Amino acid sequence: MAKKVAVVVYAGNLHFRDYQFEQDVITIGRRPDNDIFLKHASVSGLHAKIDVTLMRVTDMESSNGTLVAGEVITSTLFRFGQPITIAPYHITVSERVLPAAERHSDTLPAYRVASLEGDNAEDLVGETGKPSAVTGVVGDLPDWLAVGFLALAIAVAGLLIALALWGD
C-alpha cells in the first residue's frame, strides 16, 4: 500500500503549491504530465523522481541538477522535511497530510518572475495551469500596488531633479 504524503513546493522563499499523494513514486518536471509540474526554463521535462516507499530522490539526468539538503545528487535517500531543490523551487515531503481547510489556495494572483537564464520572464504555473505564487515581481501587479510604485517613482524622480538643480 502506498504511503500518504504531503508535498509543499516553494518558489524562492514563498509558498507555491501544496500537493497530497498516495502513490509510491512522484515525478517532477516541466512537462504537464508530471505529478508536480514546474513551468520554468531551468527545470527539465522529467527532472526528478521521489520514491516515497524507499525515501529516495533520483535526478533523471536533468540539465541543471537536483539538490538534497544543499548537496548535488544523482540518487540519494532523504528524510521527511529535508529540502529538495530544483531550479528556484524548494520541495519538502512530509507524512502530515493537511485537511482541506488548512491547505494553501492555488488561486493567488498571477505574477511573473525573472528566469534564472537571462532577462526573459517565466510564468510560475502549477499543475492546474493556474498561476499561484510571487517570487520576483516583474509585471501584472494589482492596481493599488502599481499606483503605489508609480507614486514612489514620481517622488524619487522629483527628488533627483531637485538635487540636480540644487547642485548647479
C-alpha positions in Angstrom: 0.0 0.0 0.0 1.3 3.4 -0.9 2.3 5.9 1.8 0.2 9.0 2.1 2.4 12.2 2.0 2.1 15.9 1.7 4.4 17.8 -0.6 4.9 21.6 -0.3 6.6 23.5 -3.1 8.2 26.9 -2.5 9.3 29.3 -5.3 12.2 31.0 -3.7 11.1 31.7 -0.1 7.4 32.0 -0.9 4.8 29.3 -0.8 3.9 28.0 -4.3 1.7 24.9 -4.1 0.6 22.1 -1.8 0.1 18.5 -3.1 -1.2 15.3 -1.5 -0.2 12.0 -2.8 -0.9 8.4 -2.1 1.4 6.7 -4.5 4.8 5.1 -4.5 6.6 7.4 -7.0 6.2 11.1 -7.6 7.5 12.6 -10.8 8.7 16.2 -11.0 9.4 18.2 -14.2 8.5 20.9 -16.8 6.1 18.6 -18.7 2.5 18.8 -17.7 2.2 15.0 -17.4 4.4 15.0 -14.3 2.8 14.7 -10.9 4.4 18.0 -9.9 4.5 20.3 -12.9 7.1 23.2 -12.6 7.0 25.5 -15.6 10.4 27.1 -15.6 13.3 27.1 -18.2 15.7 25.6 -15.7 13.5 22.6 -15.0 13.9 19.6 -17.3 10.9 17.8 -18.9 11.3 14.9 -16.4 13.7 16.4 -13.8 13.5 14.1 -10.8 11.6 11.3 -9.1 10.7 10.8 -5.5 10.2 7.2 -4.4 8.1 7.6 -1.2 8.4 3.9 -0.3 12.2 3.9 -0.3 12.5 7.6 0.7 14.8 8.1 -2.3 15.2 11.1 -4.6 16.7 10.5 -8.1 17.8 13.1 -10.6 16.6 11.9 -14.0 19.8 13.2 -15.8 18.4 16.7 -15.7 20.2 19.6 -17.3 20.6 21.7 -14.1 20.7 19.1 -11.4 18.8 18.3 -8.2 20.0 19.1 -4.7 19.0 17.5 -1.4 19.9 19.4 1.7 22.1 21.7 -0.4 24.2 18.8 -2.0 24.0 17.9 -5.7 22.7 14.4 -6.1 22.2 11.7 -8.7 20.2 9.5 -6.3 20.1 9.6 -2.5 18.0 8.8 0.5 16.2 11.7 2.2 14.2 12.4 5.4 10.8 14.0 5.8 11.3 17.8 5.9 14.7 17.8 4.2 14.7 20.4 1.3 14.8 19.1 -2.3 15.9 21.9 -4.6 15.1 22.0 -8.3 15.9 25.3 -10.1 14.3 28.1 -8.0 11.9 25.6 -6.3 12.3 24.1 -2.8 10.3 21.0 -2.2 9.5 19.3 1.2 7.8 16.0 1.7 6.1 15.2 5.0 3.9 12.5 6.5 1.4 15.1 7.8 -1.4 15.4 5.3 -3.3 18.7 5.8 -7.1 18.8 6.0 -8.6 20.8 3.1 -9.3 23.8 5.3 -5.6 24.2 6.2 -4.2 23.9 2.6 -3.0 27.0 0.8 -5.1 28.2 -2.1 -3.8 27.8 -5.6 -5.7 30.8 -6.8 -3.3 33.6 -5.8 -2.9 36.5 -8.3 -0.7 36.0 -11.3 2.8 37.5 -11.2 5.8 36.9 -13.3 9.2 36.0 -12.2 12.6 36.6 -13.9 14.1 33.4 -15.2 17.4 32.2 -13.9 18.6 32.3 -17.5 18.7 35.8 -18.9 16.2 38.6 -18.6 13.2 36.8 -20.0 10.3 36.1 -17.6 8.6 32.8 -16.9 5.1 32.4 -15.5 5.0 30.2 -12.4 2.2 27.8 -13.0 1.2 24.8 -11.0 -0.3 21.5 -12.3 -3.7 23.0 -12.7 -2.4 25.7 -15.0 -3.4 28.4 -12.5 -0.7 31.0 -11.6 0.0 30.6 -7.9 3.0 32.4 -6.5 5.1 35.6 -6.3 8.9 35.4 -6.3 10.2 38.5 -8.0 7.7 40.9 -9.4 8.2 41.9 -13.0 4.7 42.7 -14.1 0.9 42.2 -13.7 0.7 44.0 -10.4 -2.6 44.7 -8.6 -3.8 48.2 -9.3 -3.3 49.5 -5.8 0.3 48.3 -5.8 1.0 49.6 -9.3 -0.3 53.0 -8.3 1.9 53.0 -5.2 5.0 52.1 -7.2 4.2 54.8 -9.7 3.8 57.4 -6.9 7.1 56.3 -5.4 8.8 56.6 -8.8 7.5 60.1 -9.4 8.6 61.2 -5.9 12.1 59.8 -6.4 12.3 61.4 -9.9 11.3 64.7 -8.4 13.9 64.4 -5.6 16.6 63.6 -8.2 15.7 66.6 -10.3 15.6 68.8 -7.3 19.1 67.6 -6.2 20.4 68.1 -9.7 19.1 71.7 -9.9 20.3 72.4 -6.4 23.8 71.3 -7.3 24.1 73.8 -10.2 
